[in-house]
Amino acid sequence: MTRVEFKPVRVLIVDDSVFFRRLISESISSDPRFEVAGTARNGREAVEKVLELEPDVVTMDINMPVMDGLESLHAIMAQHPVPVVMLSSMAVEGAYVTVRALEEGAVDFLLKPQSWQNVSQVWKSELIQKLLVAYRAKLLVTGRTPSSPPVRRPVRDRGSTLRRKIVAIGSSTGGPGALREVLTRLPADFPCAILVVQHMPPLFTRTLAERLNAVSALTVKEAAAGDLLKPGTAYIAPGDYHMVVNHSGTIILNQDPPIGSLRPAVDVLFDSVAKHYGAGVVAAVLTGMGSDGKRGAQRIKEEGGVVLAQSEKTCVVYGMPRAVVEAGLADEIVPLPKMAEEIQRYCQ
């Protein structure tokens, strides 16, 4: 039998802090699936070392001298694209730059621990998991995303003559860029309210909403308890809160137990809109790891609603859409550049 040689994932660590370079290096070196390809102290050095060392994945700090993390990300994506995981602080500025980075090419992010005392095994495991996902993720170059026609499946559609009343979207890894692609293609006079669950912590969801509002014709806001749904408005579930709606179209936020480790969870939102809007629901499951949204999609289908799944070729991580497609719940499998068009088609 021929022995297959195992090649570890090579990681370039970019951070101006000796503390964090050491922390990340030790975390990576403790897992035999990885090796440290090198380190860099600023963004300019990172660009040079990406070209020199050709790592499989990069961890990128945000605030650095000479060239910051966002500038370095832009240069790397232009010269030698490689999956990047941003390391962010919980500060407002850190959240803003991180969301921009996710929109502009970074695969994922991880919050930095504040000190050695705050470094847990859970944090190290999360770092390893995100690096694995990034390594396996696709790098989608802006403007070159495949845009083949949607795949429509012959399905029983009890609501085919009904004007759709509400749109519900779920996304995770790769979601900020995908949401930007979808929401910026919808008009200001879009006839439905849009509810969005993006797996993100507090503060980051508000920053994401502000970023999307600035570039969309729609009104985009972080949802608040008591918001009454309005057409042409997208409501993003705040981090650490499940989002549901009641029969009168009012948003309710709660801190019921996480679904798995997720709060907000797509399944919770999908269950809620299926209960109160039935066949009037158009749901879209976008890029993301795991299967959140599959159970809720089943409920939407049972009530006669429509479920769209992002195509594999246009996903950063084909996890959540795959779960929906393989369960036979997707009415259409839609390339990301066509998703807004298909949503509009069902809502007219």
C-alpha beads as a LAMMPS data file, in Angstrom:
LAMMPS data file: protein, C-alpha beads

348 atoms
347 bonds

1 atom types
1 bond types

-500.0 500.0 xlo xhi
-500.0 500.0 ylo yhi
-500.0 500.0 zlo zhi

Masses

1 110.0

Atoms # bond

1 1 1 0.000 0.000 0.000
2 1 1 1.314 3.439 -0.907
3 1 1 1.682 5.684 2.113
4 1 1 0.034 9.094 1.701
5 1 1 2.225 11.817 3.132
6 1 1 0.366 14.173 5.462
7 1 1 0.959 17.873 4.822
8 1 1 0.085 20.181 7.712
9 1 1 -1.755 23.448 7.133
10 1 1 0.810 26.239 7.076
11 1 1 -0.226 29.409 8.938
12 1 1 1.288 32.892 8.740
13 1 1 0.717 34.829 11.979
14 1 1 0.450 38.602 11.634
15 1 1 0.407 40.716 14.811
16 1 1 2.460 43.575 16.211
17 1 1 2.181 42.099 19.719
18 1 1 4.845 39.633 20.847
19 1 1 2.263 38.296 23.303
20 1 1 -0.244 37.398 20.621
21 1 1 2.327 36.061 18.157
22 1 1 3.517 33.727 20.893
23 1 1 -0.016 32.790 21.978
24 1 1 -1.192 31.964 18.454
25 1 1 2.053 30.163 17.605
26 1 1 1.777 27.937 20.684
27 1 1 -1.907 27.230 20.017
28 1 1 -1.212 26.247 16.413
29 1 1 1.911 24.236 17.203
30 1 1 -0.027 22.137 19.728
31 1 1 -2.125 20.655 16.898
32 1 1 -0.320 18.274 14.511
33 1 1 -2.569 19.359 11.623
34 1 1 -0.871 22.771 11.587
35 1 1 2.524 24.341 11.455
36 1 1 3.648 27.948 11.760
37 1 1 4.901 29.056 8.351
38 1 1 6.160 32.359 9.746
39 1 1 5.250 35.531 11.589
40 1 1 4.946 39.194 10.638
41 1 1 4.885 42.323 12.825
42 1 1 2.887 44.609 10.523
43 1 1 0.738 44.551 7.425
44 1 1 3.493 45.398 4.954
45 1 1 5.665 42.600 6.269
46 1 1 2.606 40.321 6.012
47 1 1 2.210 41.033 2.297
48 1 1 5.895 40.340 1.693
49 1 1 5.780 37.060 3.623
50 1 1 2.611 35.860 1.889
51 1 1 4.429 36.232 -1.423
52 1 1 7.601 34.638 -0.065
53 1 1 6.193 31.778 2.036
54 1 1 2.859 31.079 0.276
55 1 1 1.045 30.026 3.480
56 1 1 -2.276 28.154 3.421
57 1 1 -3.980 30.516 5.899
58 1 1 -3.196 33.888 7.516
59 1 1 -4.243 35.177 10.934
60 1 1 -4.428 38.967 10.692
61 1 1 -4.409 41.542 13.480
62 1 1 -6.269 44.789 12.783
63 1 1 -4.358 47.616 14.485
64 1 1 -0.705 47.546 13.445
65 1 1 1.973 50.110 12.527
66 1 1 3.239 50.758 8.972
67 1 1 0.210 49.056 7.364
68 1 1 -2.936 48.001 9.227
69 1 1 -4.808 44.727 8.837
70 1 1 -7.426 46.005 6.412
71 1 1 -4.845 47.554 4.047
72 1 1 -2.810 44.363 4.238
73 1 1 -5.888 42.262 3.450
74 1 1 -6.570 44.358 0.349
75 1 1 -2.976 43.979 -0.858
76 1 1 -2.941 40.213 -0.227
77 1 1 -6.224 39.667 -2.068
78 1 1 -4.935 41.708 -5.014
79 1 1 -1.504 40.072 -5.246
80 1 1 -1.763 36.529 -3.869
81 1 1 -5.226 35.613 -2.496
82 1 1 -5.143 33.387 0.567
83 1 1 -7.759 32.680 3.266
84 1 1 -7.522 35.214 6.104
85 1 1 -8.934 35.005 9.644
86 1 1 -9.084 38.412 11.343
87 1 1 -8.277 38.732 15.055
88 1 1 -10.406 41.496 16.513
89 1 1 -10.922 43.358 19.756
90 1 1 -14.428 43.927 21.112
91 1 1 -14.023 47.692 20.766
92 1 1 -16.288 49.665 18.417
93 1 1 -13.418 50.487 16.060
94 1 1 -12.331 46.851 15.984
95 1 1 -15.868 45.722 15.153
96 1 1 -16.188 48.249 12.316
97 1 1 -12.910 47.263 10.671
98 1 1 -13.624 43.554 11.148
99 1 1 -17.006 43.802 9.438
100 1 1 -15.388 45.689 6.554
101 1 1 -12.749 42.966 6.289
102 1 1 -15.421 40.258 6.171
103 1 1 -17.240 42.148 3.420
104 1 1 -14.022 42.543 1.460
105 1 1 -12.489 39.093 1.509
106 1 1 -11.646 37.783 4.993
107 1 1 -13.189 34.364 5.661
108 1 1 -13.893 34.744 9.383
109 1 1 -12.814 36.435 12.601
110 1 1 -12.064 35.636 16.228
111 1 1 -12.166 37.924 19.235
112 1 1 -8.855 38.326 20.999
113 1 1 -8.558 37.338 24.668
114 1 1 -7.613 40.226 26.907
115 1 1 -4.764 38.478 28.747
116 1 1 -3.102 35.126 29.405
117 1 1 -5.621 34.583 32.214
118 1 1 -8.468 34.850 29.684
119 1 1 -6.969 32.320 27.275
120 1 1 -9.011 29.158 27.639
121 1 1 -8.889 25.822 25.890
122 1 1 -12.208 26.810 24.335
123 1 1 -10.568 29.852 22.707
124 1 1 -7.699 27.730 21.372
125 1 1 -10.151 25.162 20.009
126 1 1 -12.175 27.905 18.338
127 1 1 -9.011 29.289 16.727
128 1 1 -8.147 25.857 15.334
129 1 1 -11.692 25.329 14.071
130 1 1 -11.779 28.684 12.288
131 1 1 -8.395 28.041 10.688
132 1 1 -9.626 24.666 9.406
133 1 1 -12.769 26.239 7.972
134 1 1 -10.713 29.019 6.376
135 1 1 -8.315 26.501 4.850
136 1 1 -11.210 24.624 3.259
137 1 1 -13.105 27.764 2.241
138 1 1 -13.292 29.100 -1.270
139 1 1 -11.860 32.476 -2.141
140 1 1 -14.440 34.276 -4.235
141 1 1 -12.910 37.120 -6.213
142 1 1 -15.200 40.159 -6.416
143 1 1 -16.742 40.474 -9.850
144 1 1 -15.894 36.900 -10.840
145 1 1 -18.501 35.038 -8.849
146 1 1 -20.141 32.374 -11.034
147 1 1 -23.627 33.520 -12.056
148 1 1 -25.217 30.520 -13.745
149 1 1 -29.031 30.378 -13.766
150 1 1 -30.877 29.184 -10.660
151 1 1 -31.699 25.469 -10.458
152 1 1 -35.459 25.198 -10.024
153 1 1 -36.902 22.029 -8.622
154 1 1 -40.395 20.703 -9.277
155 1 1 -41.995 21.223 -5.885
156 1 1 -45.504 21.475 -4.539
157 1 1 -46.117 25.192 -3.950
158 1 1 -49.363 25.782 -2.088
159 1 1 -48.742 29.525 -2.141
160 1 1 -48.017 30.039 -5.826
161 1 1 -50.782 32.642 -6.259
162 1 1 -50.090 34.378 -2.966
163 1 1 -48.165 37.605 -2.750
164 1 1 -45.290 36.894 -0.374
165 1 1 -45.405 38.905 2.816
166 1 1 -42.026 38.462 4.466
167 1 1 -38.436 37.496 3.649
168 1 1 -36.232 35.626 6.144
169 1 1 -32.487 35.151 5.570
170 1 1 -29.967 33.037 7.468
171 1 1 -26.183 33.196 7.089
172 1 1 -22.948 32.479 8.946
173 1 1 -19.333 32.150 7.732
174 1 1 -19.002 34.320 4.630
175 1 1 -22.342 35.927 5.434
176 1 1 -21.417 39.623 5.655
177 1 1 -20.215 39.675 2.059
178 1 1 -23.173 37.585 0.887
179 1 1 -25.664 39.836 2.681
180 1 1 -24.088 42.873 1.077
181 1 1 -24.445 41.225 -2.332
182 1 1 -28.140 40.462 -1.748
183 1 1 -29.363 43.557 0.106
184 1 1 -27.646 46.097 -2.145
185 1 1 -29.467 44.604 -5.146
186 1 1 -32.932 45.141 -3.649
187 1 1 -34.779 48.427 -4.321
188 1 1 -35.919 50.958 -1.731
189 1 1 -39.547 50.194 -2.569
190 1 1 -39.136 46.457 -1.952
191 1 1 -42.640 45.314 -0.900
192 1 1 -41.695 43.087 2.058
193 1 1 -39.885 43.358 5.367
194 1 1 -36.661 41.320 5.590
195 1 1 -35.503 39.525 8.746
196 1 1 -31.868 38.433 8.942
197 1 1 -29.975 36.146 11.298
198 1 1 -26.199 36.356 10.866
199 1 1 -24.123 34.415 13.381
200 1 1 -22.176 37.220 15.082
201 1 1 -21.571 38.467 18.633
202 1 1 -23.043 41.658 20.117
203 1 1 -21.738 44.961 18.732
204 1 1 -20.687 43.289 15.492
205 1 1 -24.302 42.841 14.387
206 1 1 -24.977 46.535 14.959
207 1 1 -21.857 47.463 13.005
208 1 1 -22.901 45.104 10.202
209 1 1 -26.343 46.740 10.067
210 1 1 -24.811 50.221 9.917
211 1 1 -22.432 49.175 7.134
212 1 1 -25.214 47.609 5.077
213 1 1 -27.509 50.568 5.642
214 1 1 -24.828 52.896 4.281
215 1 1 -24.556 51.019 0.981
216 1 1 -28.148 49.813 0.434
217 1 1 -31.255 51.498 -0.957
218 1 1 -33.131 49.571 1.726
219 1 1 -33.229 50.707 5.339
220 1 1 -31.065 48.260 7.304
221 1 1 -31.024 48.288 11.113
222 1 1 -30.176 46.105 14.042
223 1 1 -33.532 44.847 15.298
224 1 1 -34.907 46.226 18.564
225 1 1 -37.628 44.703 20.693
226 1 1 -40.967 46.179 19.661
227 1 1 -39.968 47.106 16.099
228 1 1 -42.997 46.902 13.816
229 1 1 -42.126 45.335 10.469
230 1 1 -42.106 47.734 7.511
231 1 1 -41.664 47.025 3.793
232 1 1 -38.278 47.988 2.409
233 1 1 -36.577 47.507 5.780
234 1 1 -34.125 44.771 6.776
235 1 1 -33.840 43.869 10.469
236 1 1 -30.681 42.097 11.648
237 1 1 -30.952 40.036 14.834
238 1 1 -28.659 41.444 17.538
239 1 1 -25.854 39.234 18.786
240 1 1 -26.782 36.987 21.754
241 1 1 -30.545 37.341 21.112
242 1 1 -32.952 35.100 19.275
243 1 1 -35.330 37.076 17.039
244 1 1 -38.972 36.125 16.498
245 1 1 -42.126 37.906 15.318
246 1 1 -45.684 37.785 16.605
247 1 1 -49.003 37.707 14.737
248 1 1 -49.122 41.510 14.463
249 1 1 -45.681 41.801 12.849
250 1 1 -43.823 43.002 15.928
251 1 1 -40.257 41.869 16.616
252 1 1 -39.614 40.083 19.903
253 1 1 -36.082 39.412 21.162
254 1 1 -35.300 36.780 23.765
255 1 1 -32.407 34.999 25.415
256 1 1 -33.863 31.528 25.402
257 1 1 -31.160 28.836 25.442
258 1 1 -28.868 28.715 22.406
259 1 1 -29.666 26.193 19.695
260 1 1 -26.507 24.138 19.814
261 1 1 -24.117 27.003 20.518
262 1 1 -26.031 29.556 18.456
263 1 1 -27.902 32.617 19.641
264 1 1 -29.292 34.088 17.438
265 1 1 -30.271 30.953 15.539
266 1 1 -31.745 30.793 12.051
267 1 1 -34.031 27.906 13.053
268 1 1 -35.707 30.077 15.690
269 1 1 -36.430 32.852 13.188
270 1 1 -37.640 30.436 10.490
271 1 1 -39.970 28.650 12.940
272 1 1 -41.469 31.990 13.944
273 1 1 -42.151 33.322 10.454
274 1 1 -43.559 29.947 9.375
275 1 1 -45.989 30.031 12.305
276 1 1 -47.275 33.549 11.677
277 1 1 -46.835 34.040 7.899
278 1 1 -47.171 30.498 6.559
279 1 1 -47.242 30.415 2.765
280 1 1 -46.292 34.107 2.699
281 1 1 -42.650 33.377 3.574
282 1 1 -39.645 33.509 1.253
283 1 1 -36.589 32.140 3.061
284 1 1 -32.991 32.240 1.830
285 1 1 -30.213 30.134 3.344
286 1 1 -26.816 31.624 2.562
287 1 1 -23.205 30.575 3.084
288 1 1 -22.257 29.190 6.477
289 1 1 -20.926 26.241 8.443
290 1 1 -23.225 23.696 10.040
291 1 1 -26.919 23.045 9.486
292 1 1 -28.704 25.929 11.243
293 1 1 -31.800 26.717 9.210
294 1 1 -32.594 23.166 8.066
295 1 1 -35.175 22.464 10.751
296 1 1 -36.777 25.880 10.251
297 1 1 -36.802 25.385 6.480
298 1 1 -38.732 22.172 7.013
299 1 1 -41.339 24.109 8.985
300 1 1 -41.561 26.789 6.267
301 1 1 -42.086 24.123 3.600
302 1 1 -44.802 22.448 5.688
303 1 1 -46.653 25.787 5.780
304 1 1 -46.330 26.334 2.015
305 1 1 -43.525 28.885 2.002
306 1 1 -40.584 29.079 -0.413
307 1 1 -36.976 28.152 0.476
308 1 1 -33.982 29.288 -1.597
309 1 1 -30.477 27.909 -1.041
310 1 1 -27.235 29.550 -2.168
311 1 1 -25.342 27.473 -4.726
312 1 1 -22.220 25.594 -3.711
313 1 1 -19.997 27.380 -6.245
314 1 1 -20.787 30.789 -4.748
315 1 1 -20.578 29.852 -1.040
316 1 1 -17.507 30.573 1.055
317 1 1 -18.591 27.590 3.186
318 1 1 -21.202 25.230 1.749
319 1 1 -22.645 23.954 5.021
320 1 1 -26.016 25.517 5.850
321 1 1 -27.239 25.536 2.222
322 1 1 -25.986 21.976 1.725
323 1 1 -28.049 20.773 4.704
324 1 1 -31.189 22.323 3.186
325 1 1 -30.497 21.010 -0.330
326 1 1 -29.645 17.468 0.780
327 1 1 -32.831 17.351 2.876
328 1 1 -34.840 18.134 -0.273
329 1 1 -36.122 21.428 1.141
330 1 1 -34.796 23.878 -1.456
331 1 1 -37.256 25.135 -4.079
332 1 1 -34.327 26.678 -5.910
333 1 1 -30.531 26.516 -5.726
334 1 1 -29.433 30.041 -6.573
335 1 1 -26.009 31.571 -7.360
336 1 1 -25.369 34.499 -5.034
337 1 1 -25.477 37.195 -7.784
338 1 1 -28.985 35.969 -8.706
339 1 1 -30.358 35.656 -5.166
340 1 1 -31.840 39.173 -4.919
341 1 1 -33.487 38.740 -8.319
342 1 1 -35.104 35.474 -7.238
343 1 1 -36.288 36.952 -3.944
344 1 1 -37.880 39.834 -5.846
345 1 1 -39.539 37.424 -8.275
346 1 1 -41.355 35.705 -5.420
347 1 1 -42.321 38.954 -3.723
348 1 1 -43.837 40.810 -6.677

Bonds

1 1 1 2
2 1 2 3
3 1 3 4
4 1 4 5
5 1 5 6
6 1 6 7
7 1 7 8
8 1 8 9
9 1 9 10
10 1 10 11
11 1 11 12
12 1 12 13
13 1 13 14
14 1 14 15
15 1 15 16
16 1 16 17
17 1 17 18
18 1 18 19
19 1 19 20
20 1 20 21
21 1 21 22
22 1 22 23
23 1 23 24
24 1 24 25
25 1 25 26
26 1 26 27
27 1 27 28
28 1 28 29
29 1 29 30
30 1 30 31
31 1 31 32
32 1 32 33
33 1 33 34
34 1 34 35
35 1 35 36
36 1 36 37
37 1 37 38
38 1 38 39
39 1 39 40
40 1 40 41
41 1 41 42
42 1 42 43
43 1 43 44
44 1 44 45
45 1 45 46
46 1 46 47
47 1 47 48
48 1 48 49
49 1 49 50
50 1 50 51
51 1 51 52
52 1 52 53
53 1 53 54
54 1 54 55
55 1 55 56
56 1 56 57
57 1 57 58
58 1 58 59
59 1 59 60
60 1 60 61
61 1 61 62
62 1 62 63
63 1 63 64
64 1 64 65
65 1 65 66
66 1 66 67
67 1 67 68
68 1 68 69
69 1 69 70
70 1 70 71
71 1 71 72
72 1 72 73
73 1 73 74
74 1 74 75
75 1 75 76
76 1 76 77
77 1 77 78
78 1 78 79
79 1 79 80
80 1 80 81
81 1 81 82
82 1 82 83
83 1 83 84
84 1 84 85
85 1 85 86
86 1 86 87
87 1 87 88
88 1 88 89
89 1 89 90
90 1 90 91
91 1 91 92
92 1 92 93
93 1 93 94
94 1 94 95
95 1 95 96
96 1 96 97
97 1 97 98
98 1 98 99
99 1 99 100
100 1 100 101
101 1 101 102
102 1 102 103
103 1 103 104
104 1 104 105
105 1 105 106
106 1 106 107
107 1 107 108
108 1 108 109
109 1 109 110
110 1 110 111
111 1 111 112
112 1 112 113
113 1 113 114
114 1 114 115
115 1 115 116
116 1 116 117
117 1 117 118
118 1 118 119
119 1 119 120
120 1 120 121
121 1 121 122
122 1 122 123
123 1 123 124
124 1 124 125
125 1 125 126
126 1 126 127
127 1 127 128
128 1 128 129
129 1 129 130
130 1 130 131
131 1 131 132
132 1 132 133
133 1 133 134
134 1 134 135
135 1 135 136
136 1 136 137
137 1 137 138
138 1 138 139
139 1 139 140
140 1 140 141
141 1 141 142
142 1 142 143
143 1 143 144
144 1 144 145
145 1 145 146
146 1 146 147
147 1 147 148
148 1 148 149
149 1 149 150
150 1 150 151
151 1 151 152
152 1 152 153
153 1 153 154
154 1 154 155
155 1 155 156
156 1 156 157
157 1 157 158
158 1 158 159
159 1 159 160
160 1 160 161
161 1 161 162
162 1 162 163
163 1 163 164
164 1 164 165
165 1 165 166
166 1 166 167
167 1 167 168
168 1 168 169
169 1 169 170
170 1 170 171
171 1 171 172
172 1 172 173
173 1 173 174
174 1 174 175
175 1 175 176
176 1 176 177
177 1 177 178
178 1 178 179
179 1 179 180
180 1 180 181
181 1 181 182
182 1 182 183
183 1 183 184
184 1 184 185
185 1 185 186
186 1 186 187
187 1 187 188
188 1 188 189
189 1 189 190
190 1 190 191
191 1 191 192
192 1 192 193
193 1 193 194
194 1 194 195
195 1 195 196
196 1 196 197
197 1 197 198
198 1 198 199
199 1 199 200
200 1 200 201
201 1 201 202
202 1 202 203
203 1 203 204
204 1 204 205
205 1 205 206
206 1 206 207
207 1 207 208
208 1 208 209
209 1 209 210
210 1 210 211
211 1 211 212
212 1 212 213
213 1 213 214
214 1 214 215
215 1 215 216
216 1 216 217
217 1 217 218
218 1 218 219
219 1 219 220
220 1 220 221
221 1 221 222
222 1 222 223
223 1 223 224
224 1 224 225
225 1 225 226
226 1 226 227
227 1 227 228
228 1 228 229
229 1 229 230
230 1 230 231
231 1 231 232
232 1 232 233
233 1 233 234
234 1 234 235
235 1 235 236
236 1 236 237
237 1 237 238
238 1 238 239
239 1 239 240
240 1 240 241
241 1 241 242
242 1 242 243
243 1 243 244
244 1 244 245
245 1 245 246
246 1 246 247
247 1 247 248
248 1 248 249
249 1 249 250
250 1 250 251
251 1 251 252
252 1 252 253
253 1 253 254
254 1 254 255
255 1 255 256
256 1 256 257
257 1 257 258
258 1 258 259
259 1 259 260
260 1 260 261
261 1 261 262
262 1 262 263
263 1 263 264
264 1 264 265
265 1 265 266
266 1 266 267
267 1 267 268
268 1 268 269
269 1 269 270
270 1 270 271
271 1 271 272
272 1 272 273
273 1 273 274
274 1 274 275
275 1 275 276
276 1 276 277
277 1 277 278
278 1 278 279
279 1 279 280
280 1 280 281
281 1 281 282
282 1 282 283
283 1 283 284
284 1 284 285
285 1 285 286
286 1 286 287
287 1 287 288
288 1 288 289
289 1 289 290
290 1 290 291
291 1 291 292
292 1 292 293
293 1 293 294
294 1 294 295
295 1 295 296
296 1 296 297
297 1 297 298
298 1 298 299
299 1 299 300
300 1 300 301
301 1 301 302
302 1 302 303
303 1 303 304
304 1 304 305
305 1 305 306
306 1 306 307
307 1 307 308
308 1 308 309
309 1 309 310
310 1 310 311
311 1 311 312
312 1 312 313
313 1 313 314
314 1 314 315
315 1 315 316
316 1 316 317
317 1 317 318
318 1 318 319
319 1 319 320
320 1 320 321
321 1 321 322
322 1 322 323
323 1 323 324
324 1 324 325
325 1 325 326
326 1 326 327
327 1 327 328
328 1 328 329
329 1 329 330
330 1 330 331
331 1 331 332
332 1 332 333
333 1 333 334
334 1 334 335
335 1 335 336
336 1 336 337
337 1 337 338
338 1 338 339
339 1 339 340
340 1 340 341
341 1 341 342
342 1 342 343
343 1 343 344
344 1 344 345
345 1 345 346
346 1 346 347
347 1 347 348
